[in-house]
Amino acid sequence: MKPKSLIFILTFTAAVFLLAGCSESAGKEPEGKLAYRSRGIALLADGDYHGAMDSFTAALSCSNGLIETADIDISYYMAVAQYKMGDAEGAWQTLDSIIAIRPGDDGAYYVRGKIELALGAIDEALRDFDMTVSLAPDNYDRYVGIYEELHAKGYDSEASGYLERALAAGDKLSDYNKGVVEYYMGSYTDARSDLETARKTQNNESLTLYLGKTYEALGDMSYAMTLYSDYIRENPSAGRLYEQLARCRLETGDYEGALEVIETGLDLGGGEGAGGMMFDRVVAYERLYDFESAKRSIEEYLQIYPDDTTALRENVFLSSR
């Protein structure tokens, strides 16, 4: 991939004030931009990526001609929508435009690195990930995020290096960050201790997820499910916890219970866990020998994730049932 920043800057700038979507008085009505942005985010969460793109484009067209912080924020979401639509190259170009305008934006390098990794451009991805942590060396969530991305693609050696760099921070690491790093390094007892300490002063979705996964790794599946269930009861939009709770129920053979959790989670939007829940729904139906429902579910999944090779193989299997 060769950057064409000047072209992208011109395209990006033009899009801000030339594309259709707002009236000429939009500059006097900033709430129009925010409304389109909010609608786009909602559509993105629901999996309507084309609709989200239309809303984000309309939001950018509401600008008064100057590129503002809100436009950069909207462009981040636009890049996500492009990537989810299968337009990885378009997403890369959008992020390249952001970086050309704001070269110190560590978040843009991080997201562009994720897309490069997905495109198989490992050298470019590592270069952007390194730039991310050099620009924001104290953002330890990023080290973990980079680890997760690299590990998922099988680059375990490179992934471990980012955990080691995070641990090198020593006392600068919060109990939460230390616990997460320890979890990924397989030090589950230490991770449980640090995450439980963090839980005394904070309680959020990410902490609950990692604490629960730590208990799973230590063999206490029952308590892990209690953690997820209790948090969901008070915070019903925690998509990743629905996904993890459903997987726990699948592992324990409670397939009906897993489907109940999945349907509830998806009805609430799913959030980050939507894709995982949609695929696990296929698995649950298969294990219940309800192959007709499994076929319908895999078709729905492939409409949103058409390039998922695992799902494509699963579809071939189900077509013979």
Salt bridges, closest charged atoms under 4 A:
GLU68 OE1 - LYS33 NZ 3.38
ASP71 OD1 - LYS33 NZ 3.03
ASP73 OD2 - ARG37 NE 2.61
ASP96 OD1 - ARG112 NH1 2.68
ASP105 OD2 - ARG102 NH2 2.63
ASP106 OD2 - ARG142 NH1 2.33
GLU116 OE2 - ARG112 NE 3.69
ASP128 OD2 - ARG112 NE 2.68
ASP130 OD1 - ARG165 NH1 3.14
ASP138 OD1 - LYS172 NZ 3.14
GLU149 OE2 - LYS114 NZ 3.73
ASP156 OD1 - HIS151 ND1 2.74
GLU196 OE1 - ARG199 NH1 3.43
GLU205 OE2 - ARG240 NE 3.23
ASP230 OD1 - ARG233 NH1 2.86
GLU243 OE2 - ARG247 NH2 3.02
GLU263 OE2 - ARG281 NH1 3.25
ASP280 OD2 - ARG247 NE 2.75
GLU292 OE2 - LYS295 NZ 3.65
GLU300 OE1 - ARG281 NH2 3.17
